[in-house]
Amino acid sequence: MRSVGIAELRSQLSRYLRDVQRGESVLVVDRETPIARLTPFEAGDDFAISPPVLAKIPVGKLEMPVCPPVHVDVVELLLADRRSR
């Protein structure tokens, strides 16, 4: 198995993907630390692409929750805060 750094993989991605397509495995390393392995895809692998789940209600039609009313005298709250300093 060959190893390749991230910068090299980024600059030569097509080449490495062709190698994987031919059956080789490639180990991706970040400063000598392995972080990923590219291996050929096989028909029996567990892999599925599913379409995104669409919301039943369009986002523009969603009802926002109503906040309970809060009875606060803002001026009194501010004065109390200033007095406590």
C-alpha positions, 0 to 999 in steps of 0.5 A: 500500500502506498502512502501519500500526503494531503498536499500531494493527494490534492494536487494529483487526485486524478492519478491516485483515483486511477490507481485505486480504480486499478485495484491499489490501495492508498494510505493518506497521511498527515505529517506521518499520521495515517488519517484515511485509506482509499480502497477500490469500491466493490459491488458487495460493499455497504454503500447507499445514496439516498435522496434528501428527506423533504419536509412535508411543510415548506419552510416559509409555511412553518409556524414559529412558537409563540413566546409567553408574554414577559412583564418586565419594567425595563427602566426599573430593571436598568435602575436596579442594576445601576444601583447594585454597582 
